[in-house]
Amino acid sequence: MAEDAETLLIRIRAAMPALRPSERRIAEVFTGDPAAVANLSIAELAARCGTSTTSVVRFYRRMGYAHYMDFRIDLTRAVAREEHARSSLPEVSGDIDRNDSLEGIVSKVAMNETLSIADTARSLDMEALGEAVLLLLAARRIDTFGVGASALVGLDLQQKLSRIGRTAINWHDSHSAWTSAATLKYGCVAVAVSHTGATVDTVEFLSIARKSGAATVAITNFSDSPLARTADVTLTTAARETKFRSGALGSRIAQLMVVDCLFTAVAQASYDESMEALRNTYAVVHDRVVKRV
């Protein structure tokens, strides 16, 4: 058996961008309706995916299994875990379509985001998270950067760190981010956020920072992405993207969950100092609230 059986479907989704076209078709069948294909033989699965039995063997070996039977057993366990996770959620399925009611849209978005958070919590590497926390604790300066929806996540991290007295800067455009990264030295940390891990501007930001001597942290959905390969530490999400709004639903909520874990762990590790800073920053903002008369 491979790693944690319950994370098999998460690992299949994460591996999809790096798979060959024939292997990707197999992955799409497994993630699309895993319960329906969990008991198929290698030949039956190959026929259903329009590929060869060799591709099926290559696929399950890429997932870390020497035998197809072990893969099927873990797939069955993963399906059971997902069915249990869905049991407390509204009974909805599929992506958002033109005929959905407002209630249907709300239910599908809620399910997508809830499962993205649950999957990310289950698969998040605690050792990598601990390494990232230590880097941020020791950093004399932290730069964050992302593009599009990921930019909002970088900004959220920067604002949270600033509230506990950490010197953190968020960059909104690529050229500013690159020029700043070129000034980062040993003792600084660059944090880059990208769902795909393949956004050129974001990868370049982390690459420049690393060459300058800074420690680098990536938050991405794909551990085999260019961004992850550029980072000293990678925090991997397990978002469930939808075709209707890819890049703005599951990915962002999963990234924000990782940021919250990272920030909370940093604050806890410097508890007294952080609590004092949080009280002071809260008081400053709270005093500016208009009082009711």
C-alpha positions as CSV (number, residue, x, y, z in Angstrom):
1,M,0.0,0.0,0.0
2,A,1.0,3.6,-0.5
3,E,0.8,6.4,2.0
4,D,-2.5,7.1,3.9
5,A,-5.2,5.2,2.1
6,E,-7.8,7.8,2.9
7,T,-5.8,10.5,1.0
8,L,-5.6,8.5,-2.2
9,L,-8.2,10.5,-4.1
10,I,-6.5,13.7,-2.9
11,R,-3.2,12.5,-4.2
12,I,-4.7,11.6,-7.6
13,R,-6.2,15.1,-8.0
14,A,-2.9,16.6,-7.0
15,A,-0.9,14.5,-9.6
16,M,-3.2,15.2,-12.5
17,P,-1.3,18.2,-14.1
18,A,1.9,16.1,-14.3
19,L,0.3,13.0,-15.8
20,R,0.5,11.8,-19.4
21,P,-2.8,12.3,-21.4
22,S,-3.6,8.6,-21.1
23,E,-2.9,8.5,-17.4
24,R,-4.9,11.8,-16.9
25,R,-8.0,10.1,-18.5
26,I,-7.7,7.3,-15.9
27,A,-7.3,9.9,-13.1
28,E,-10.4,11.8,-14.3
29,V,-12.5,8.6,-14.2
30,F,-11.3,7.8,-10.7
31,T,-12.0,11.3,-9.4
32,G,-15.2,11.7,-11.3
33,D,-17.0,8.6,-10.0
34,P,-14.6,6.5,-7.9
35,A,-17.3,4.3,-6.4
36,A,-18.4,3.1,-9.8
37,V,-14.9,2.1,-11.0
38,A,-13.4,0.8,-7.8
39,N,-14.2,-2.8,-8.7
40,L,-13.2,-2.7,-12.3
41,S,-10.4,-5.0,-13.6
42,I,-7.4,-3.5,-15.3
43,A,-8.8,-4.5,-18.7
44,E,-12.2,-3.1,-17.9
45,L,-10.8,0.2,-16.6
46,A,-8.5,0.5,-19.7
47,A,-11.6,0.0,-22.0
48,R,-13.6,2.5,-20.1
49,C,-10.9,5.1,-20.3
50,G,-10.0,4.4,-23.9
51,T,-6.4,3.6,-23.1
52,S,-4.2,0.5,-22.7
53,T,-3.7,-1.8,-19.8
54,T,0.0,-0.7,-19.8
55,S,-1.2,2.9,-19.0
56,V,-3.3,1.6,-16.1
57,V,-0.4,-0.2,-14.7
58,R,1.8,2.8,-15.1
59,F,-0.8,5.0,-13.4
60,Y,-1.2,2.9,-10.2
61,R,2.5,2.5,-9.9
62,R,2.9,6.3,-10.2
63,M,0.5,6.5,-7.3
64,G,2.9,4.4,-5.2
65,Y,1.4,0.9,-5.6
66,A,3.1,-2.3,-6.7
67,H,-0.1,-4.2,-7.1
68,Y,-3.5,-3.2,-8.6
69,M,-5.4,-5.0,-5.8
70,D,-3.8,-2.8,-3.1
71,F,-4.7,0.2,-5.2
72,R,-8.3,-0.9,-5.4
73,I,-8.5,-1.6,-1.6
74,D,-7.2,1.9,-0.8
75,L,-9.6,3.4,-3.4
76,T,-12.5,1.7,-1.7
77,R,-11.4,3.1,1.7
78,A,-11.0,6.6,0.2
79,V,-14.5,6.4,-1.3
80,A,-15.9,5.4,2.1
81,R,-14.1,8.3,3.7
82,E,-15.6,10.8,1.2
83,E,-19.1,9.4,1.5
84,H,-18.8,9.8,5.3
85,A,-17.6,13.4,4.8
86,R,-20.5,14.1,2.5
87,S,-23.1,12.6,4.8
88,S,-23.5,15.8,6.8
89,L,-23.7,17.9,3.7
90,P,-26.7,18.7,1.4
91,E,-27.2,15.9,-1.2
92,V,-25.9,17.6,-4.3
93,S,-23.6,16.4,-7.1
94,G,-21.8,17.8,-10.1
95,D,-20.7,21.2,-11.1
96,I,-22.9,24.3,-11.2
97,D,-25.0,24.3,-14.4
98,R,-27.5,26.6,-16.1
99,N,-30.5,25.0,-14.4
100,D,-29.4,25.2,-10.8
101,S,-31.6,27.2,-8.4
102,L,-30.1,29.7,-5.9
103,E,-30.5,27.0,-3.3
104,G,-28.6,24.5,-5.5
105,I,-25.8,27.0,-6.1
106,V,-25.4,27.6,-2.4
107,S,-25.4,23.9,-1.6
108,K,-22.8,23.1,-4.3
109,V,-20.5,26.0,-3.3
110,A,-20.8,25.0,0.4
111,M,-20.0,21.3,-0.4
112,N,-17.1,22.2,-2.6
113,E,-15.5,24.5,0.0
114,T,-16.2,22.3,3.0
115,L,-14.6,19.3,1.3
116,S,-11.6,21.4,0.1
117,I,-10.9,22.5,3.7
118,A,-11.4,18.9,5.1
119,D,-9.1,17.4,2.4
120,T,-6.5,20.1,3.0
121,A,-6.5,19.5,6.8
122,R,-6.2,15.8,6.3
123,S,-3.3,16.0,3.8
124,L,-1.3,19.0,5.1
125,D,2.3,18.0,5.9
126,M,2.8,18.7,9.6
127,E,6.6,18.6,9.2
128,A,6.5,21.1,6.4
129,L,4.2,23.3,8.4
130,G,6.5,23.2,11.3
131,E,9.5,24.2,9.1
132,A,7.5,27.1,7.7
133,V,6.6,28.3,11.2
134,L,10.2,28.3,12.3
135,L,11.3,30.2,9.2
136,L,8.6,32.9,9.8
137,L,9.5,33.1,13.5
138,A,13.1,33.8,12.7
139,A,12.6,36.1,9.8
140,R,13.6,39.7,10.0
141,R,11.4,40.4,7.0
142,I,8.6,38.5,5.1
143,D,7.5,39.2,1.6
144,T,4.3,37.7,0.2
145,F,3.2,37.5,-3.4
146,G,0.5,35.9,-5.6
147,V,-1.4,36.6,-8.8
148,G,-5.2,36.9,-9.2
149,A,-7.2,35.1,-6.4
150,S,-3.9,34.0,-4.9
151,A,-2.9,37.7,-4.4
152,L,-5.8,38.0,-1.9
153,V,-4.3,35.1,0.1
154,G,-0.9,36.7,0.1
155,L,-2.4,39.9,1.4
156,D,-4.3,38.1,4.1
157,L,-1.1,36.5,5.4
158,Q,0.8,39.8,5.3
159,Q,-2.0,41.5,7.3
160,K,-2.2,38.8,9.9
161,L,1.6,38.8,10.4
162,S,1.7,42.5,10.7
163,R,-0.9,42.4,13.5
164,I,1.4,40.4,15.7
165,G,4.4,42.7,15.0
166,R,6.1,40.8,12.2
167,T,7.7,42.9,9.4
168,A,5.7,41.7,6.4
169,I,5.2,43.2,3.0
170,N,2.7,42.1,0.3
171,W,3.4,43.0,-3.4
172,H,0.5,43.6,-5.8
173,D,2.4,43.6,-9.1
174,S,5.1,41.4,-10.6
175,H,7.8,44.0,-11.2
176,S,7.6,45.4,-7.7
177,A,7.7,41.8,-6.3
178,W,10.7,40.9,-8.4
179,T,12.7,44.0,-7.5
180,S,11.9,43.5,-3.8
181,A,12.9,39.8,-4.0
182,A,16.2,40.8,-5.4
183,T,16.9,42.7,-2.2
184,L,16.0,39.9,0.2
185,K,19.0,38.3,2.0
186,Y,19.7,35.6,4.5
187,G,17.3,35.9,7.3
188,C,14.4,37.0,5.1
189,V,11.5,34.8,3.9
190,A,9.6,34.9,0.6
191,V,6.1,33.3,0.6
192,A,4.5,32.7,-2.8
193,V,0.9,31.5,-3.4
194,S,-0.3,29.8,-6.5
195,H,-3.0,27.1,-6.9
196,T,-1.4,25.6,-10.0
197,G,2.2,26.3,-8.9
198,A,2.9,27.2,-12.6
199,T,2.1,30.9,-12.7
200,V,5.3,32.3,-14.3
201,D,5.4,35.6,-12.4
202,T,5.0,33.8,-9.0
203,V,7.6,31.2,-9.8
204,E,10.0,34.0,-10.9
205,F,9.4,35.9,-7.6
206,L,10.4,32.8,-5.5
207,S,13.3,32.0,-7.8
208,I,14.8,35.5,-7.5
209,A,14.3,35.5,-3.7
210,R,16.0,32.2,-3.4
211,K,19.0,33.3,-5.5
212,S,19.2,36.4,-3.3
213,G,19.7,34.2,-0.2
214,A,16.2,34.3,1.3
215,A,14.3,31.2,2.5
216,T,11.3,30.4,0.3
217,V,7.9,29.0,1.1
218,A,5.3,27.9,-1.4
219,I,1.5,27.5,-0.9
220,T,0.2,25.4,-3.8
221,N,-2.1,22.6,-4.7
222,F,0.5,20.6,-6.6
223,S,3.7,19.3,-4.9
224,D,5.3,18.5,-8.3
225,S,4.8,22.0,-9.7
226,P,7.5,24.5,-10.7
227,L,6.7,26.6,-7.7
228,A,7.1,23.7,-5.3
229,R,10.4,22.8,-6.9
230,T,11.7,26.3,-6.3
231,A,10.7,26.4,-2.7
232,D,12.6,25.3,0.4
233,V,9.3,24.4,2.1
234,T,6.0,23.6,0.3
235,L,2.6,23.7,2.0
236,T,0.2,21.8,-0.2
237,T,-3.6,22.4,-0.4
238,A,-6.1,19.8,-1.6
239,A,-8.6,22.0,-3.3
240,R,-11.6,20.8,-5.4
241,E,-11.7,23.1,-8.3
242,T,-14.9,23.5,-10.4
243,K,-15.1,24.1,-14.1
244,F,-17.5,26.9,-13.5
245,R,-15.2,29.0,-11.3
246,S,-11.8,27.3,-11.2
247,G,-9.3,29.4,-9.3
248,A,-11.8,31.2,-7.1
249,L,-13.7,28.7,-5.1
250,G,-12.1,25.6,-3.6
251,S,-8.5,26.8,-4.2
252,R,-8.8,30.1,-2.4
253,I,-10.6,28.8,0.6
254,A,-8.0,26.0,1.0
255,Q,-5.2,28.5,0.7
256,L,-6.8,30.7,3.4
257,M,-7.1,27.7,5.7
258,V,-3.4,27.0,5.3
259,V,-2.6,30.7,6.0
260,D,-4.7,30.6,9.1
261,C,-2.9,27.5,10.4
262,L,0.5,29.1,9.6
263,F,-0.4,32.4,11.3
264,T,-1.9,30.7,14.3
265,A,1.1,28.5,14.8
266,V,3.5,31.5,14.6
267,A,1.3,33.5,17.0
268,Q,1.2,30.6,19.5
269,A,5.0,30.1,19.3
270,S,5.5,33.7,20.4
271,Y,2.3,33.7,22.6
272,D,2.9,36.5,25.1
273,E,4.3,38.9,22.4
274,S,1.6,38.0,19.9
275,M,-1.3,38.4,22.4
276,E,0.0,41.8,23.5
277,A,0.2,42.9,19.8
278,L,-3.2,41.6,19.1
279,R,-4.7,43.4,22.1
280,N,-3.0,46.7,21.0
281,T,-4.0,46.4,17.4
282,Y,-7.6,45.5,18.3
283,A,-7.8,48.5,20.7
284,V,-6.6,50.9,18.0
285,V,-9.3,49.8,15.5
286,H,-12.0,49.3,18.1
287,D,-11.6,52.9,19.3
288,R,-12.4,54.1,15.8
289,V,-15.8,52.4,15.7
290,V,-18.7,54.9,15.7
291,K,-20.5,54.7,19.1
292,R,-24.2,54.4,19.2
293,V,-26.1,57.1,21.0
